[in-house]
Amino acid sequence: MSKFLSIFGVVVFLYCLYLFVMFFFSNDREAPIFYGSIFGMLNASIAIAVSEILNKVKSNKS
């Protein structure tokens, strides 16, 4: 589960980073895309952090 969270978090983070960068280069300034990309990067960072915590808990149990 922790490996899935880590991979999922990285993929979502990269996609939202792409949207964030493209927001500044586009002529169409829509705020929902900007806020969605920030929110997505935050959620992806949380998923990566949770996978790290799960890895540490697993290693402490063994």
Backbone as XML, in Angstrom:
<?xml version="1.0"?>
<chain id="A" units="angstrom">
  <residue number="1" name="MET">
    <atom name="N" x="0.823" y="-1.196" z="0.000"/>
    <atom name="CA" x="0.000" y="0.000" z="0.000"/>
    <atom name="C" x="0.868" y="1.261" z="0.000"/>
  </residue>
  <residue number="2" name="SER">
    <atom name="N" x="1.957" y="1.216" z="0.737"/>
    <atom name="CA" x="2.801" y="2.410" z="0.812"/>
    <atom name="C" x="3.489" y="2.690" z="-0.520"/>
  </residue>
  <residue number="3" name="LYS">
    <atom name="N" x="3.826" y="1.624" z="-1.253"/>
    <atom name="CA" x="4.454" y="1.825" z="-2.564"/>
    <atom name="C" x="3.454" y="2.455" z="-3.537"/>
  </residue>
  <residue number="4" name="PHE">
    <atom name="N" x="2.200" y="2.006" z="-3.478"/>
    <atom name="CA" x="1.153" y="2.586" z="-4.327"/>
    <atom name="C" x="0.952" y="4.066" z="-3.999"/>
  </residue>
  <residue number="5" name="LEU">
    <atom name="N" x="0.893" y="4.391" z="-2.704"/>
    <atom name="CA" x="0.710" y="5.786" z="-2.309"/>
    <atom name="C" x="1.859" y="6.657" z="-2.789"/>
  </residue>
  <residue number="6" name="SER">
    <atom name="N" x="3.045" y="6.129" z="-2.699"/>
    <atom name="CA" x="4.209" y="6.888" z="-3.129"/>
    <atom name="C" x="4.177" y="7.152" z="-4.629"/>
  </residue>
  <residue number="7" name="ILE">
    <atom name="N" x="3.909" y="6.122" z="-5.418"/>
    <atom name="CA" x="3.853" y="6.277" z="-6.876"/>
    <atom name="C" x="2.687" y="7.176" z="-7.271"/>
  </residue>
  <residue number="8" name="PHE">
    <atom name="N" x="1.539" y="6.963" z="-6.658"/>
    <atom name="CA" x="0.366" y="7.784" z="-6.939"/>
    <atom name="C" x="0.640" y="9.250" z="-6.602"/>
  </residue>
  <residue number="9" name="GLY">
    <atom name="N" x="1.273" y="9.500" z="-5.468"/>
    <atom name="CA" x="1.586" y="10.863" z="-5.060"/>
    <atom name="C" x="2.523" y="11.557" z="-6.028"/>
  </residue>
  <residue number="10" name="VAL">
    <atom name="N" x="3.530" y="10.841" z="-6.501"/>
    <atom name="CA" x="4.486" y="11.433" z="-7.444"/>
    <atom name="C" x="3.803" y="11.743" z="-8.773"/>
  </residue>
  <residue number="11" name="VAL">
    <atom name="N" x="2.972" y="10.820" z="-9.255"/>
    <atom name="CA" x="2.285" y="11.037" z="-10.533"/>
    <atom name="C" x="1.336" y="12.228" z="-10.446"/>
  </residue>
  <residue number="12" name="VAL">
    <atom name="N" x="0.555" y="12.291" z="-9.385"/>
    <atom name="CA" x="-0.384" y="13.403" z="-9.219"/>
    <atom name="C" x="0.369" y="14.718" z="-9.038"/>
  </residue>
  <residue number="13" name="PHE">
    <atom name="N" x="1.462" y="14.691" z="-8.282"/>
    <atom name="CA" x="2.242" y="15.905" z="-8.070"/>
    <atom name="C" x="2.813" y="16.429" z="-9.389"/>
  </residue>
  <residue number="14" name="LEU">
    <atom name="N" x="3.349" y="15.532" z="-10.210"/>
    <atom name="CA" x="3.912" y="15.964" z="-11.488"/>
    <atom name="C" x="2.841" y="16.509" z="-12.421"/>
  </residue>
  <residue number="15" name="TYR">
    <atom name="N" x="1.668" y="15.874" z="-12.438"/>
    <atom name="CA" x="0.576" y="16.366" z="-13.279"/>
    <atom name="C" x="0.119" y="17.748" z="-12.813"/>
  </residue>
  <residue number="16" name="CYS">
    <atom name="N" x="-0.030" y="17.940" z="-11.511"/>
    <atom name="CA" x="-0.463" y="19.240" z="-10.993"/>
    <atom name="C" x="0.620" y="20.291" z="-11.186"/>
  </residue>
  <residue number="17" name="LEU">
    <atom name="N" x="1.874" y="19.893" z="-11.102"/>
    <atom name="CA" x="2.962" y="20.833" z="-11.376"/>
    <atom name="C" x="2.916" y="21.283" z="-12.834"/>
  </residue>
  <residue number="18" name="TYR">
    <atom name="N" x="2.612" y="20.341" z="-13.740"/>
    <atom name="CA" x="2.441" y="20.676" z="-15.153"/>
    <atom name="C" x="1.312" y="21.691" z="-15.333"/>
  </residue>
  <residue number="19" name="LEU">
    <atom name="N" x="0.177" y="21.460" z="-14.680"/>
    <atom name="CA" x="-0.937" y="22.408" z="-14.772"/>
    <atom name="C" x="-0.564" y="23.767" z="-14.193"/>
  </residue>
  <residue number="20" name="PHE">
    <atom name="N" x="0.171" y="23.758" z="-13.108"/>
    <atom name="CA" x="0.591" y="25.005" z="-12.461"/>
    <atom name="C" x="1.491" y="25.824" z="-13.382"/>
  </residue>
  <residue number="21" name="VAL">
    <atom name="N" x="2.448" y="25.170" z="-14.029"/>
    <atom name="CA" x="3.360" y="25.873" z="-14.934"/>
    <atom name="C" x="2.619" y="26.350" z="-16.176"/>
  </residue>
  <residue number="22" name="MET">
    <atom name="N" x="1.753" y="25.511" z="-16.724"/>
    <atom name="CA" x="1.012" y="25.897" z="-17.918"/>
    <atom name="C" x="0.040" y="27.040" z="-17.637"/>
  </residue>
  <residue number="23" name="PHE">
    <atom name="N" x="-0.398" y="27.188" z="-16.400"/>
    <atom name="CA" x="-1.282" y="28.291" z="-16.035"/>
    <atom name="C" x="-0.603" y="29.632" z="-16.300"/>
  </residue>
  <residue number="24" name="PHE">
    <atom name="N" x="0.688" y="29.728" z="-16.023"/>
    <atom name="CA" x="1.399" y="30.991" z="-16.196"/>
    <atom name="C" x="1.714" y="31.292" z="-17.655"/>
  </residue>
  <residue number="25" name="PHE">
    <atom name="N" x="1.754" y="30.269" z="-18.498"/>
    <atom name="CA" x="2.067" y="30.485" z="-19.907"/>
    <atom name="C" x="0.823" y="30.596" z="-20.783"/>
  </residue>
  <residue number="26" name="SER">
    <atom name="N" x="-0.339" y="30.378" z="-20.217"/>
    <atom name="CA" x="-1.557" y="30.442" z="-21.025"/>
    <atom name="C" x="-2.140" y="31.852" z="-21.001"/>
  </residue>
  <residue number="27" name="ASN">
    <atom name="N" x="-2.916" y="32.140" z="-22.017"/>
    <atom name="CA" x="-3.607" y="33.432" z="-22.084"/>
    <atom name="C" x="-4.917" y="33.405" z="-21.321"/>
  </residue>
  <residue number="28" name="ASP">
    <atom name="N" x="-5.442" y="32.201" z="-21.111"/>
    <atom name="CA" x="-6.713" y="32.044" z="-20.424"/>
    <atom name="C" x="-6.444" y="31.873" z="-18.928"/>
  </residue>
  <residue number="29" name="ARG">
    <atom name="N" x="-6.663" y="32.905" z="-18.163"/>
    <atom name="CA" x="-6.374" y="32.878" z="-16.723"/>
    <atom name="C" x="-7.618" y="32.451" z="-15.948"/>
  </residue>
  <residue number="30" name="GLU">
    <atom name="N" x="-7.786" y="31.159" z="-15.798"/>
    <atom name="CA" x="-8.909" y="30.642" z="-15.035"/>
    <atom name="C" x="-8.423" y="30.270" z="-13.638"/>
  </residue>
  <residue number="31" name="ALA">
    <atom name="N" x="-9.019" y="30.850" z="-12.630"/>
    <atom name="CA" x="-8.600" y="30.616" z="-11.249"/>
    <atom name="C" x="-8.830" y="29.175" z="-10.784"/>
  </residue>
  <residue number="32" name="PRO">
    <atom name="N" x="-9.911" y="28.483" z="-11.203"/>
    <atom name="CA" x="-10.096" y="27.111" z="-10.725"/>
    <atom name="C" x="-8.947" y="26.168" z="-11.106"/>
  </residue>
  <residue number="33" name="ILE">
    <atom name="N" x="-8.334" y="26.379" z="-12.259"/>
    <atom name="CA" x="-7.204" y="25.541" z="-12.647"/>
    <atom name="C" x="-6.028" y="25.807" z="-11.707"/>
  </residue>
  <residue number="34" name="PHE">
    <atom name="N" x="-5.803" y="27.056" z="-11.375"/>
    <atom name="CA" x="-4.714" y="27.413" z="-10.470"/>
    <atom name="C" x="-4.938" y="26.812" z="-9.089"/>
  </residue>
  <residue number="35" name="TYR">
    <atom name="N" x="-6.122" y="27.015" z="-8.532"/>
    <atom name="CA" x="-6.412" y="26.500" z="-7.199"/>
    <atom name="C" x="-6.443" y="24.973" z="-7.191"/>
  </residue>
  <residue number="36" name="GLY">
    <atom name="N" x="-6.938" y="24.377" z="-8.259"/>
    <atom name="CA" x="-6.952" y="22.913" z="-8.342"/>
    <atom name="C" x="-5.558" y="22.330" z="-8.392"/>
  </residue>
  <residue number="37" name="SER">
    <atom name="N" x="-4.658" y="23.003" z="-9.103"/>
    <atom name="CA" x="-3.289" y="22.493" z="-9.165"/>
    <atom name="C" x="-2.592" y="22.629" z="-7.812"/>
  </residue>
  <residue number="38" name="ILE">
    <atom name="N" x="-2.819" y="23.716" z="-7.115"/>
    <atom name="CA" x="-2.232" y="23.885" z="-5.776"/>
    <atom name="C" x="-2.799" y="22.832" z="-4.818"/>
  </residue>
  <residue number="39" name="PHE">
    <atom name="N" x="-4.111" y="22.635" z="-4.848"/>
    <atom name="CA" x="-4.758" y="21.645" z="-3.980"/>
    <atom name="C" x="-4.272" y="20.240" z="-4.312"/>
  </residue>
  <residue number="40" name="GLY">
    <atom name="N" x="-4.107" y="19.935" z="-5.595"/>
    <atom name="CA" x="-3.614" y="18.620" z="-6.001"/>
    <atom name="C" x="-2.191" y="18.378" z="-5.551"/>
  </residue>
  <residue number="41" name="MET">
    <atom name="N" x="-1.339" y="19.394" z="-5.649"/>
    <atom name="CA" x="0.045" y="19.237" z="-5.184"/>
    <atom name="C" x="0.087" y="19.027" z="-3.672"/>
  </residue>
  <residue number="42" name="LEU">
    <atom name="N" x="-0.786" y="19.708" z="-2.949"/>
    <atom name="CA" x="-0.856" y="19.520" z="-1.501"/>
    <atom name="C" x="-1.288" y="18.097" z="-1.163"/>
  </residue>
  <residue number="43" name="ASN">
    <atom name="N" x="-2.317" y="17.608" z="-1.823"/>
    <atom name="CA" x="-2.792" y="16.245" z="-1.569"/>
    <atom name="C" x="-1.744" y="15.206" z="-1.943"/>
  </residue>
  <residue number="44" name="ALA">
    <atom name="N" x="-1.029" y="15.430" z="-3.046"/>
    <atom name="CA" x="0.020" y="14.499" z="-3.449"/>
    <atom name="C" x="1.146" y="14.487" z="-2.429"/>
  </residue>
  <residue number="45" name="SER">
    <atom name="N" x="1.486" y="15.645" z="-1.898"/>
    <atom name="CA" x="2.527" y="15.709" z="-0.875"/>
    <atom name="C" x="2.100" y="14.966" z="0.390"/>
  </residue>
  <residue number="46" name="ILE">
    <atom name="N" x="0.846" y="15.075" z="0.746"/>
    <atom name="CA" x="0.328" y="14.346" z="1.903"/>
    <atom name="C" x="0.378" y="12.842" z="1.655"/>
  </residue>
  <residue number="47" name="ALA">
    <atom name="N" x="0.036" y="12.394" z="0.448"/>
    <atom name="CA" x="0.085" y="10.966" z="0.119"/>
    <atom name="C" x="1.517" y="10.440" z="0.201"/>
  </residue>
  <residue number="48" name="ILE">
    <atom name="N" x="2.472" y="11.219" z="-0.272"/>
    <atom name="CA" x="3.878" y="10.803" z="-0.203"/>
    <atom name="C" x="4.323" y="10.728" z="1.260"/>
  </residue>
  <residue number="49" name="ALA">
    <atom name="N" x="3.923" y="11.698" z="2.058"/>
    <atom name="CA" x="4.294" y="11.699" z="3.476"/>
    <atom name="C" x="3.684" y="10.516" z="4.215"/>
  </residue>
  <residue number="50" name="VAL">
    <atom name="N" x="2.436" y="10.187" z="3.909"/>
    <atom name="CA" x="1.791" y="9.042" z="4.552"/>
    <atom name="C" x="2.490" y="7.745" z="4.161"/>
  </residue>
  <residue number="51" name="SER">
    <atom name="N" x="2.932" y="7.633" z="2.913"/>
    <atom name="CA" x="3.650" y="6.416" z="2.504"/>
    <atom name="C" x="4.983" y="6.313" z="3.231"/>
  </residue>
  <residue number="52" name="GLU">
    <atom name="N" x="5.656" y="7.425" z="3.465"/>
    <atom name="CA" x="6.905" y="7.407" z="4.245"/>
    <atom name="C" x="6.639" y="6.980" z="5.684"/>
  </residue>
  <residue number="53" name="ILE">
    <atom name="N" x="5.558" y="7.478" z="6.270"/>
    <atom name="CA" x="5.210" y="7.102" z="7.636"/>
    <atom name="C" x="4.890" y="5.614" z="7.711"/>
  </residue>
  <residue number="54" name="LEU">
    <atom name="N" x="4.156" y="5.093" z="6.729"/>
    <atom name="CA" x="3.845" y="3.661" z="6.714"/>
    <atom name="C" x="5.105" y="2.815" z="6.590"/>
  </residue>
  <residue number="55" name="ASN">
    <atom name="N" x="6.066" y="3.262" z="5.788"/>
    <atom name="CA" x="7.328" y="2.538" z="5.663"/>
    <atom name="C" x="8.086" y="2.507" z="6.984"/>
  </residue>
  <residue number="56" name="LYS">
    <atom name="N" x="8.102" y="3.624" z="7.713"/>
    <atom name="CA" x="8.794" y="3.666" z="8.998"/>
    <atom name="C" x="8.103" y="2.786" z="10.028"/>
  </residue>
  <residue number="57" name="VAL">
    <atom name="N" x="6.779" y="2.786" z="10.031"/>
    <atom name="CA" x="6.038" y="1.955" z="10.981"/>
    <atom name="C" x="6.280" y="0.476" z="10.665"/>
  </residue>
  <residue number="58" name="LYS">
    <atom name="N" x="6.291" y="0.120" z="9.393"/>
    <atom name="CA" x="6.560" y="-1.264" z="9.005"/>
    <atom name="C" x="7.947" y="-1.697" z="9.429"/>
  </residue>
  <residue number="59" name="SER">
    <atom name="N" x="8.937" y="-0.834" z="9.238"/>
    <atom name="CA" x="10.313" y="-1.198" z="9.580"/>
    <atom name="C" x="10.515" y="-1.289" z="11.077"/>
  </residue>
  <residue number="60" name="ASN">
    <atom name="N" x="9.761" y="-0.524" z="11.871"/>
    <atom name="CA" x="9.862" y="-0.604" z="13.326"/>
    <atom name="C" x="9.203" y="-1.858" z="13.884"/>
  </residue>
  <residue number="61" name="LYS">
    <atom name="N" x="8.179" y="-2.371" z="13.202"/>
    <atom name="CA" x="7.500" y="-3.580" z="13.657"/>
    <atom name="C" x="8.346" y="-4.821" z="13.424"/>
  </residue>
  <residue number="62" name="SER">
    <atom name="N" x="9.167" y="-4.823" z="12.393"/>
    <atom name="CA" x="9.951" y="-6.006" z="12.055"/>
    <atom name="C" x="11.111" y="-6.221" z="12.976"/>
  </residue>
</chain>
